[in-house]
Amino acid sequence: MYEMTLGLEIHCELKTESKIFCGCRNEFGGEPNTHCCPVCSGFPGVMPVLNEKAVEYTVRTGLALNCEISRYSKWDRKNYFYPDLPKAWQTSQYDLPLCKGGFVEYELDGKIKTVRINRIHLEEDAGKLLHEGGVSRIDYNRSGVPLMEIVTEPDLHSEAEAVAFLDGLKSVLKYIGVSDVKMQEGSLRCDVNLSVAKPGQKLGTRTETKNLNSFSAVKRSILFEYDRQCGVLNAGGTITQETRRWDDNKSVGYSMRGKEDAHDYRYFPEPDLMPVVLSGEKIEEIRKAIPRLKKERIAIYTEKLGLPLYDARILTADKDIADLFEGTAAVFKNPKKASNYIMSEIMRKGKREGSEDVEIGVSPAALAEILTLIDSGVISLAASKDVLDAVWNGAESPLAAVERLGLRQNSDSGELESAVKEVIAANASAAEQYKAGNQKVAAFLVGQVMKATKGKSNPKLVGELIEKLLKTN
Amino acid sequence: MNNLLQMPLTEAVKAVKSKKVSAVELTRASLGRIAECKELNNFITVCAESALAAAAEADKKIALGGDPGPLAGVPVAVKDNISTKGIRTTCASKFLQNYVPPFDASVVTALRNAGASIVGKTNMDEFAMGSGSENSYFGAVKNFRERSRVAGGSSGGSANAVAACEVFAALGSDTGGSIRQPAAYCGVAGLKPTYSLVSRYGLIAFASSLDQIGPLGRTVRDCALMLDVLAFADPRDSTSVPRPQKTYSDFVPRVKGKRIGIAKEFFPDTLNADVRKRLNAAVAALEGAGAVVKETSIKSFNAALATYYVLSSAEAASNLARFDGIKYGYSDRSGDGLTDIYFKSRTGGFGDEVKRRIMTGNYVLSSGYYDAYYLKASKVRTLIKREYEDALRDCDALICPTAPSSAFKAGKKTSDHTQVYLEDVYTVPVNIAGLPALSVPCGTDGGGMPIGMQLIGKAFDEKNLFELAGAFEEITGGNADV
């Protein structure tokens, strides 16, 4: 039985306002070639000007991942021809990256595991080729988007570890606010280096599978490549060092180029950019600006807000959810109720088909308002779902939605009493059973009243009325 | 020729500002002279319409009592590797023969803001690679004084146009001597400023760590006035810095007490006799006027050429890789697929010298050769820089010939490439060290061809060079007269 060894290279687009070497907007999407200028489309004579925010974000990541931050780092040209690379070189960092060393802790099956980080460097993203109807076009909107590359040591040994690590890393990157980490939009991409060896033996020859853009693709490509390498070795063959691609639709990997065809990137220092020199004060300043991470937030939720650990973990799995919870709980002073509502209603509603991310369409203030409306009996829990639908990604306030949709529940006991009486009359046998001491039919009767009043009644009040009317009868 | 064209730039500006002559009149005269000198092949593109419009604008400002800017509508030329918005910028290459930049180089913006009338784009060696302005897709430049001789290169068109009084000044670029050597061959003054004093944004890069834009003029003060316009910290060029002097053109010629360094390596036994004679006479004249002459030594002198050709070719290979036949410029799509577009476009679009440099550059950067060539050259670069800085610690300027000879015969050296490379022996160390250097005329050889003297200064010490060269000009009465 062979053991697999994995090392990952993670490419992460930083969410700075502008691109790394020019003032163009850094924004996903847009009509092709609308977010570009002579600089990021590589016109003759242009020169780069560094966006310091990109350096700051990379250093912030390095600090969050326990790296050593370089006081002196520089830029290099990685030269190769490809139409999506307008200058025919990628400005990157070769021998002096911004961050070195470091580690990430992640959780798998309740155990805390560690992956060492080799380095983190900053570079520019390339454009995108669009192939349509036998014609290839180039979109430079992505060209020059700041791209951070995180390289791990070969510390992972299963597809489950790889995915759990990526999930943990993704959470950190999102918490520190450096990236959207949206794999489906390509803001997080991953290359997997994989080798197999019998336990206790030295590492085998590795292959690299490039550009995986979902957890599922990472997992499936690892399993595929592991099986392939084991198959080759079991048949008496040897593994060739090569670069591979993954076809996600067909779920197969294939060889892209062998070692002998590997690019000679002819790296040399970029003469048009000054080296990056960071002072100790600057690094400290960046460290202080790092937002609270997951671990700290779990401690606050459980210790100060009194939430169960289970809740705290679910709420902090995604920074947007955690931020929503904190914002809501700051106004609506019942954290547990807020937590319950977010874990059920918000996470159900925000879940997107085929995506690991939860989209949030409600502000903390609006959610606190909804919870207050439920709590004070103005609307029922059932009606709150309609309110949520109405305010989701919109500008209407929850209260306005309640009025517009007529969702205010009936708490007038006189009006309600007649409705309850009608239900009792129509369900005589159930009423008899109740009187005979069968409490279980109470819920049925309450349900019938709610149905008859189209959910607008206060169920607590209905229960009280049923009890009162059937006892005095 | 209209006599007005023979004025120095400084005088022309004064004449326009005092309404003795209009900027439009000067620009018309310049355009007329360019047409007259067409045979010299100094210009790749003439832009009469926009030049006259700029001149008219300056005249209008003067008429209204406003400030027409320091160049006041006076006609100047720009080397064709400096981007001009809406005016094709070819680098004298087939590859870019129809390329029209969508933006102005920062120095061009500065010229326009200074009120200059840009009359055209000058011929050069393709992508600034050469020493004779013969490597041009648009044909060779012919020396104004003797048409069978080259004008020098790569800024040959700019130097020759200034010498022939087609314009009052011109922009060149200098990576290993491309301003100073043609200035010497054409008998004009040319300055390679300190690296990072003048913005390179919009200069189509040859070797980014060595390239500098600078002026060519008929007098030292003309160069200084141009530098007043050209030197500023540009937010688009991260390597540019604020200039240390408020004004350069107000320098006072001064030689008394200035210390001049002469390195023995500058005058080998094999040096051309006329060049030696003229340089000796020039140094003697300066000494006579009160300069202190010191002997010094630059041991790395002979290592500079090899270092230069390794470093500049490496950067050129990378800088010119963007010319791939995909986005702009020459594209040959007759083949099959992407690799064929690259291969055929670059094979057909570049001239031989450019291809030689690209191949050299990729070789010295390639895995297995990097340490022996690129890395070693980078280390030698540090040594050369240090040695020049050390030599300049004890003196105000180093003086040497600009080139080992006067302008060579056209076509003579095109077959022997390394012989042409030797032309740069005095100029390349200055780019490697990032220092400023000024070439001024210092007489002629037996055949009446101009000889240039190079003054090398400390970093950002251009004003000192102007003072010294300005004094020399006074002593000799200048010999830049037509």
Interface residues (C-beta under 8 A of the other chain):
Chain A: P38 S41 G42 F43 P44 G45 V46 M47 P48 V49 L50 R77 N79 F81 P83 P86 K87 A88 W89 I138 D264 R266 Y267 F268 P271 D272 L273 M274
Chain B: I82 S83 T89 C91 L96 Y99 P101 P102 F103 A105 R200 Y201 G202 L203 I204 A205 A207 S208 S209 P235 R236 D237 S238 T239 A314 E315 A317 S318 A321 R322 F323 D324 I326 K327 Y328 L338 Y342 N362 L365 S366 S367 Y370 Y374
